[in-house]
Amino acid sequence: VYMVAFLEEMLLKEKFTLIFISHDRYFIDNIATKTVEIEDCKLRSFKGGYAHYLSAKEELLKSMQKSHEVLLKHLKSEEEWLRRGVKARLKRNEGRKQRVLQLREEAKKNPSLIRKMKLELEREQKNFNQDKSINRQKMLFEMYDISKRLGSKELIKNFTCRILQQDRIAIVGKNGAGKSTLLKIFLGELEVDSGIFKRGDFKIGYFDQQRVTLNDEKNLIETFCPNGGDRVDVRGRNMHVYGYLKNFLFPKEFLDKKIGILSGGEKNRVALALLFTKEYDCLVLDEPTNDLDIPTINILEEYIESFQGAVIFVSHDRYFVDKIAKKLFIFEGNGKIVESYQEYSEYLEIEKELKDLNDFSLLNEEKESKNTVQNRSLKLSYKEKIEYEELPFKIETLEDEISKIKSCLEDPKCYQEIGLVELSEKLELKENELEPLIERFLELEEKVEMINSTC
């Protein structure tokens, strides 16, 4: 520490340019006049030391959130344009259709990126203002390009990740996708077929759906006090067994009951209570909320939130996942696992929206296919041809005018000069003009497609 302080003092006196790499945040804060961050193969430069860097990251996060809101509004507008199918069908607007697809992907990825930055920023701010023990920062698991098959089925393909002791990770996906297989790899019960899998030196606590750790012939006191007496060590703290078990909703008369006569939910509570007496660095939980009532789930959530190690769990309980998980490992099928920082409910909602859009596109294609006719005599009249060529430009002109009026209505300087009433009336007039033009164009477009299908 004294040498670092001496080095800081010496460097502050010098006038030369200094470029350095350091994990000492106070050193960075005291010495740096510019901080450069490398993230996802991108460089970001911030003026000042570490404290200024954190403030700037906070502003960047707010900007990203605001930009995402604007993007969603823009995407909604573009989706309406695409659904109407007017100018989207013109070849010259093919680029705009591709841009809509890009916006969809961007809207899907943004929540995860924003949440990742938010979580990392919160952790950095907390760590900068508090001393954190080295043990909490240590690496638990490191995987590079791992794959695993069971028989002919590829469950995990080329998966790479790192897990630290403060992580809260939910493993989600359809049944049979490979979630339990990944848990068994973490527990050391299965080996990977290929890739690099490293595990640090630490203790794992495991909670499974079958409660295999419980002995049905023992009562509660014998289970928690195997060496006799009525005291239990709870992560280094000595407590009366009833004083501890009442936190898990067990009345005093249950102390002499054997495990074998308890209900499934009661056995689950015993297993959880037993799990939290031990000092572990990592908890691995397989469907921990199964057979638990809401009060017990609340207790479980409280214990997990106070736990100082990592938590890796499989669950179909969306509320539980949203509350506990800071990161998702999503099994998407065919061995693909996606690491995401968005909330599970948000991920499901976006996936549903994308599926609905795909279903809508397929429905349109099917409808267009069914509407194919074999009448080769069908053709546009001369008047219809002229109308069909002119309508897109009329529609585009009206849409531009409507867009300008809407922009004016959002600008106080603009609408105060012209008048809100006059602008609103003009907007209504233009929109009323636009609707029949769109309907007529779609009518002619359908006729043209039927003609083309018979050629």
C-alpha atoms as one frame of an Amber mdcrd trajectory, in Angstrom:
protein
   0.000   0.000   0.000   2.792   2.416   0.921   4.631   1.653  -2.315   1.465
   2.276  -4.345   0.985   5.621  -2.601   4.633   6.494  -3.284   4.224   5.524
  -6.958   1.097   7.696  -7.250   2.902  10.674  -5.745   5.860  10.224  -8.089
   3.686   9.883 -11.210   1.595  12.944 -10.346   4.766  15.069 -10.291   5.890
  13.946 -13.746   4.833  15.633 -16.996   5.153  12.711 -19.409   2.339  10.809
 -21.105   1.455   7.616 -19.245  -0.531   4.633 -20.558  -1.219   1.934 -17.962
  -3.403  -1.093 -17.190  -4.578  -1.552 -13.612  -7.247  -3.295 -11.524  -6.602
  -0.899  -8.614  -9.604   1.432  -8.844  -8.227   4.015  -6.401  -4.989   4.109
  -8.385  -6.954   4.662 -11.617  -9.049   7.355  -9.946  -6.015   9.209  -8.587
  -3.787   9.010 -11.682  -5.868   8.749 -14.853  -7.053  11.799 -16.802  -8.751
   9.519 -19.328 -10.148   6.001 -18.872 -10.528   3.636 -21.825 -12.823   0.625
 -21.508 -12.706  -2.467 -23.735 -16.030  -4.294 -23.955 -17.314  -6.699 -26.626
 -14.339  -5.847 -28.874 -15.207  -2.123 -28.706 -13.291   0.794 -27.158 -15.041
   3.511 -25.144 -13.134   6.545 -23.901 -14.163   8.540 -20.799 -12.599  11.718
 -19.406 -11.188  11.558 -15.883 -10.446   8.732 -13.463 -12.528   5.836 -12.184
 -15.208   7.901 -10.409 -15.766   9.993 -13.557 -15.843   6.784 -15.583 -18.660
   5.402 -13.393 -20.653   8.639 -13.705 -20.185   8.674 -17.478 -21.240   5.008
 -17.709 -24.400   5.880 -15.786 -25.206   8.629 -18.302 -24.419   6.245 -21.169
 -26.816   3.700 -19.676 -29.598   6.309 -19.475 -28.908   7.268 -23.083 -29.076
   3.605 -24.177 -32.387   3.133 -22.370 -33.829   6.253 -23.997 -32.550   5.180
 -27.425 -34.161   1.776 -26.954 -37.520   3.420 -26.190 -37.200   5.501 -29.374
 -36.239   2.366 -31.324 -39.359   0.534 -30.077 -41.583   3.414 -31.197 -39.873
   3.475 -34.582 -40.173  -0.307 -34.912 -43.884  -0.136 -34.103 -44.352   2.443
 -36.857 -42.351   0.366 -39.351 -44.268  -2.802 -38.443 -47.537  -0.993 -39.195
 -46.078   0.057 -42.559 -44.991  -3.512 -43.278 -48.358  -4.975 -42.281 -50.206
  -2.584 -44.561 -48.055  -3.995 -47.337 -48.346  -0.984 -49.645 -44.920   0.391
 -50.500 -43.285  -2.671 -48.926 -44.248  -4.577 -52.067 -42.386  -2.220 -54.352
 -38.882  -3.409 -55.290 -37.358  -0.012 -54.570 -38.424  -0.374 -50.912 -36.783
  -3.774 -50.411 -34.081  -2.051 -48.355 -36.672  -0.687 -45.962 -38.076  -4.183
 -45.443 -34.593  -5.421 -44.555 -34.209  -2.532 -42.125 -37.401  -3.633 -40.334
 -35.878  -7.084 -39.868 -32.700  -5.485 -38.493 -34.770  -3.361 -36.100 -36.491
  -6.505 -34.811 -33.134  -8.120 -34.024 -31.857  -4.923 -32.405 -35.003  -4.635
 -30.277 -34.508  -8.246 -29.202 -30.849  -7.792 -28.176 -31.012  -4.319 -26.579
 -32.751  -5.266 -23.278 -30.069  -7.865 -22.566 -27.207  -5.447 -23.346 -28.774
  -2.667 -21.248 -29.424  -4.972 -18.290 -25.896  -6.377 -18.500 -24.428  -2.861
 -18.391 -26.757  -1.902 -15.530 -25.791  -4.917 -13.411 -22.081  -4.475 -14.071
 -22.299  -0.760 -13.314 -24.146  -1.400 -10.034 -21.496  -3.948  -9.081 -18.638
  -1.599 -10.015 -20.181   1.305  -8.073 -20.750  -0.900  -5.034 -17.263  -2.389
  -5.182 -15.671   1.031  -5.598 -17.325   2.349  -2.442 -16.927  -0.781  -0.312
 -14.196  -3.264   0.448 -14.983  -6.611  -1.149 -13.323  -9.817  -0.031 -11.102
 -11.495  -2.627 -12.980 -14.769  -2.074 -16.228 -13.263  -3.443 -14.525 -12.273
  -6.658 -12.913 -15.608  -7.429 -13.626 -17.662 -10.514 -15.801 -20.732  -9.895
 -16.222 -22.205 -13.361 -14.609 -21.491 -16.698 -15.825 -23.189 -19.875 -14.540
 -22.778 -23.389 -16.244 -24.318 -26.422 -17.692 -27.258 -24.460 -20.008 -29.815
 -26.087 -21.999 -32.747 -24.705 -24.058 -35.517 -26.300 -26.332 -38.095 -24.715
 -26.640 -40.903 -27.237 -27.274 -39.353 -30.640 -28.742 -36.132 -29.207 -26.480
 -33.079 -29.013 -27.527 -31.205 -25.866 -24.680 -28.676 -25.581 -22.719 -27.361
 -28.549 -19.680 -25.057 -28.386 -20.738 -23.258 -25.177 -18.363 -20.733 -23.582
 -18.857 -18.887 -20.266 -17.305 -17.861 -16.946 -19.041 -17.999 -13.557 -17.954
 -15.828 -10.618 -18.924 -16.248  -6.990 -21.420 -13.383  -7.035 -23.340 -14.667
 -10.063 -27.048 -15.550 -10.011 -27.745 -17.730 -13.051 -31.031 -19.292 -14.182
 -30.885 -22.129 -16.710 -34.082 -22.059 -18.771 -35.516 -23.806 -21.813 -37.885
 -26.570 -22.868 -37.988 -29.931 -21.086 -35.414 -32.350 -22.452 -33.246 -29.563
 -23.868 -30.278 -30.400 -21.621 -30.676 -28.178 -18.543 -30.170 -30.997 -16.021
 -27.196 -32.243 -18.044 -25.500 -28.857 -17.627 -26.210 -28.965 -13.872 -24.576
 -32.409 -13.679 -21.508 -31.046 -15.476 -21.268 -28.285 -12.849 -21.640 -30.892
 -10.080 -18.930 -33.096 -11.599 -21.341 -35.983 -12.253 -20.814 -35.762 -16.029
 -17.765 -34.853 -18.107 -17.823 -32.758 -21.269 -17.199 -34.537 -24.584 -15.010
 -31.739 -25.942 -13.785 -28.267 -25.047 -12.182 -26.949 -21.863 -13.966 -27.145
 -18.485 -12.254 -25.736 -15.384 -13.572 -25.729 -11.830 -12.029 -23.768  -8.978
 -11.438 -24.961  -5.407 -14.733 -24.323  -3.598 -17.711 -26.031  -1.913 -20.987
 -26.720  -3.744 -24.366 -27.203  -2.094 -26.960 -29.112  -4.133 -30.746 -29.159
  -3.884 -32.593 -31.593  -6.158 -36.211 -32.456  -6.932 -35.892 -35.986  -5.491
 -34.553 -34.913  -2.040 -32.049 -37.804  -2.153 -30.023 -36.271   0.711 -32.788
 -36.981   3.274 -33.085 -40.145   5.395 -36.753 -41.115   5.841 -35.976 -43.036
   9.076 -34.632 -40.009  10.962 -36.704 -37.315  12.664 -36.048 -33.587  12.313
 -33.814 -33.298  15.390 -31.678 -36.265  14.262 -31.460 -34.805  10.759 -30.210
 -31.405  11.930 -28.282 -32.577  15.020 -26.659 -35.890  13.945 -24.216 -35.770
  16.876 -26.966 -35.405  19.472 -28.334 -32.446  21.424 -30.702 -29.775  20.138
 -28.275 -27.201  18.762 -27.453 -26.668  15.092 -24.635 -24.729  13.409 -26.064
 -22.368  10.795 -23.184 -21.078   8.669 -20.971 -20.650  11.723 -23.734 -19.494
  14.084 -24.949 -21.852  16.844 -28.761 -21.945  17.178 -31.468 -24.040  18.837
 -32.885 -26.388  16.216 -36.453 -25.150  16.748 -35.319 -21.514  16.627 -33.912
 -22.245  13.194 -36.692 -24.479  11.829 -39.497 -22.093  12.732 -38.016 -19.820
  10.042 -39.071 -22.577   7.635 -42.623 -22.707   9.082 -42.176 -25.888  11.167
 -44.128 -25.965  14.473 -42.421 -27.357  17.586 -44.385 -30.633  17.516 -42.727
 -31.525  14.178 -39.281 -31.945  15.762 -39.901 -35.608  16.634 -41.604 -36.512
  13.335 -39.762 -38.801  10.946 -38.887 -37.499   7.490 -40.734 -40.412   5.847
 -44.192 -39.299   7.028 -43.804 -35.697   5.877 -45.529 -34.399   2.753 -43.571
 -33.578  -0.397 -43.711 -29.856   0.368 -42.564 -30.409   3.968 -39.648 -32.568
   2.788 -38.661 -29.795   0.422 -38.617 -27.332   3.308 -36.437 -29.704   5.343
 -33.994 -30.076   2.441 -33.804 -26.306   1.992 -33.332 -25.691   5.712 -30.554
 -28.303   5.776 -28.903 -26.761   2.723 -28.718 -23.308   4.303 -27.006 -24.541
   7.474 -23.824 -25.267   5.507 -21.105 -22.856   4.411 -20.996 -23.110   0.627
 -19.451 -20.956  -2.078 -22.018 -22.026  -4.682 -25.580 -23.368  -4.596 -26.919
 -25.556  -7.414 -30.717 -25.821  -7.300 -32.866 -28.077  -9.497 -36.490 -26.822
  -9.590 -36.301 -25.448  -6.016 -39.868 -24.038  -5.972 -41.580 -27.351  -6.881
 -44.022 -28.461  -4.141 -43.422 -25.236  -2.194 -46.224 -22.910  -1.172 -45.834
 -19.145  -1.625 -44.774 -18.389   2.006 -41.995 -21.000   1.717 -40.900 -19.636
  -1.660 -40.661 -16.191  -0.042 -38.391 -17.669   2.650 -36.260 -19.336  -0.019
 -35.916 -16.026  -1.888 -34.848 -14.235   1.305 -32.184 -16.840   2.065 -30.836
 -16.760  -1.486 -30.687 -12.949  -1.472 -28.642 -13.011   1.745 -26.365 -15.784
   0.446 -22.869 -14.492  -0.381 -21.918 -17.073  -3.011 -23.066 -17.956  -6.523
 -26.459 -19.492  -7.279 -27.050 -21.654 -10.371 -30.571 -22.987 -10.771 -33.106
 -24.558 -13.111 -36.683 -23.330 -12.771 -39.907 -22.872 -14.738 -41.204 -20.361
 -12.159 -41.054 -17.076 -14.105 -41.541 -14.834 -11.052 -38.814 -16.660  -9.126
 -36.414 -16.461 -12.087 -37.102 -12.734 -12.582 -36.507 -12.016  -8.888 -33.351
 -14.092  -8.358 -31.505 -14.363 -11.676 -29.075 -11.722 -12.915 -28.139 -13.806
 -15.944 -29.854 -16.444 -18.094 -28.450 -19.505 -19.839 -31.164 -20.128 -22.452
 -31.375 -23.519 -24.163 -32.734 -22.657 -27.615 -32.521 -26.186 -29.040 -30.039
 -28.251 -31.074 -27.351 -27.697 -28.437 -27.381 -23.899 -28.680 -27.138 -22.033
 -25.356 -27.490 -18.245 -25.307 -26.151 -16.170 -22.410 -28.498 -13.240 -21.732
 -28.818 -10.489 -19.124 -32.480  -9.644 -19.735 -35.318 -10.653 -17.422 -36.891
 -14.013 -18.223 -40.430 -12.641 -18.599 -39.095  -9.964 -20.959 -37.288 -12.607
 -23.024 -40.471 -14.709 -23.286 -42.513 -11.670 -24.318 -40.062 -10.726 -27.091
 -39.923 -14.340 -28.318 -43.733 -14.416 -28.463 -43.835 -11.146 -30.431 -41.277
 -12.468 -32.935 -43.238 -15.717 -33.293 -46.456 -13.752 -33.884 -44.738 -11.709
 -36.603 -43.414 -14.861 -38.281 -46.847 -16.494 -38.069 -48.371 -13.354 -39.610
 -45.908 -13.500 -42.525 -46.567 -17.217 -43.091 -50.324 -16.612 -42.982 -50.008
 -13.904 -45.627 -47.925 -16.180 -47.860 -50.473 -18.977 -47.486 -53.353 -16.599
 -48.236 -51.610 -15.276 -51.336 -50.948 -18.837 -52.494 -54.618 -19.811 -52.091
 -55.739 -16.740 -54.021 -53.887 -17.889 -57.153 -56.308 -18.175 -60.077 -55.922
 -19.792 -63.430 -57.915 -17.235 -65.452 -55.416 -16.160 -68.139 -57.876 -13.655
 -69.606 -57.629 -11.500 -66.458 -55.850  -8.164 -67.086 -55.745  -4.511 -66.028
 -57.540  -1.925 -68.109 -55.548   1.031 -69.459 -57.091   3.274 -66.794 -56.215
   0.780 -64.028 -52.599   0.554 -65.237 -52.195   4.346 -64.990 -53.886   4.330
 -61.584 -51.679   1.463 -60.331 -48.490   3.314 -61.352 -49.547   6.659 -59.826
 -51.028   5.468 -56.516 -47.721   4.647 -54.701 -46.432   8.186 -55.311 -49.720
   9.727 -54.138 -49.631   7.539 -51.024 -45.993   8.401 -50.330 -46.681  12.135
 -50.729 -49.629  11.984 -48.312 -47.647   9.948 -45.768 -44.831  12.510 -45.880
 -47.336  15.325 -45.315 -48.920  13.437 -42.412 -45.490  12.809 -40.892 -44.631
  16.536 -41.092 -47.929  17.507 -39.440 -47.325  15.007 -36.616 -43.806  16.370
 -36.103 -45.217  19.886 -35.931 -47.764  18.783 -33.318 -44.853  17.593 -31.143
 -43.000  20.924 -31.457 -44.483  23.823 -29.392 -42.845  26.473 -31.587 -44.392
  24.951 -34.697 -47.937  24.304 -33.478 -48.192  27.652 -31.650 -47.386  29.463
 -34.879 -49.973  27.591 -36.985 -52.536  26.677 -34.341 -53.387  23.333 -32.769
 -56.964  23.233 -34.064 -55.959  23.993 -37.646 -53.166  21.397 -37.553 -55.434
  18.719 -36.059 -58.101  19.337 -38.691 -55.491  19.199 -41.444 -54.129  15.923
 -40.059 -57.595  14.355 -39.978 -58.249  15.493 -43.561 -54.987  14.003 -44.869
 -55.539  10.711 -43.049 -59.051  10.468 -44.505 -57.563  11.030 -47.965 -54.932
   8.352 -47.432 -57.148   5.452 -46.354 -59.140   4.969 -49.621 -55.930   5.300
 -51.672 -54.325   2.463 -49.689 -57.410   0.273 -50.065 -57.536   0.922 -53.818
 -53.817   0.167 -54.241 -54.137  -3.137 -52.351 -57.135  -4.047 -54.502 -55.147
  -3.415 -57.704 -52.063  -5.104 -56.244 -54.040  -8.271 -55.554 -55.361  -8.221
 -59.128 -51.827  -7.804 -60.531 -50.564 -10.736 -58.449 -53.371 -12.946 -59.737
 -52.478 -11.972 -63.324 -48.781 -12.700 -62.726 -49.541 -16.066 -61.142 -51.210
 -17.236 -64.357 -48.313 -16.232 -66.621
